[in-house]
């Protein structure tokens, strides 16, 4: 499961995070857990479509991981910079029927579960997970309602803004229109039409395998308000 802390600071903060010690969840962990993570964690970049190890914690510094129901390509949730994947596995809880894959080139740190579990109190972890589980349930409910209620243009604009914030790159989002269509469960023709509309409004600029946000306000006006 992912856990997201308020990272604040927007794009410049995301680009500045290069060490595990810069991660906002690491900062609030007990000192003994920090010590174990510092000793055992290693940097692990993921290309788009790659999955982090299933038996470890993964601290996202830059980029984004997506939740995908097992066997499906539609993304139903995202772990942005400042998120952590894998807390439930730290206490041996059953994994949910979904896969987690990078939806953008992602930088983060991976730490084996066993040493972390050895220094965590189960009661503390259960409280941590209970708070997160309620938050994630609300977020997934909002995402499901969004998919049912909003147009392709509104949903696409929301995801472009979401991924742009996660990418933290002035040169734009490294993603194709076909990949965006797969993430949202939309036909490529619908994505192409929506992207052209956003470009005509001056919100984005379309490049080969890349989208550049040039006007955040125009993009926000086109998007639904689900984020």
Secondary structure as UniProt FT lines:
FT   STRAND          2..4
FT   HELIX           10..16
FT   HELIX           20..22
FT   HELIX           24..28
FT   HELIX           31..40
FT   STRAND          42..43
FT   TURN            48..49
FT   TURN            54..55
FT   STRAND          56..62
FT   STRAND          65..69
FT   TURN            70..71
FT   STRAND          75..79
FT   TURN            81..82
FT   STRAND          83..85
FT   HELIX           88..91
FT   STRAND          98..102
FT   STRAND          106..112
FT   HELIX           113..119
FT   HELIX           122..149
FT   HELIX           152..167
FT   TURN            170..171
FT   HELIX           177..184
FT   HELIX           188..200
FT   TURN            201..202
FT   STRAND          204..207
FT   TURN            208..209
FT   STRAND          210..213
FT   HELIX           216..222
//
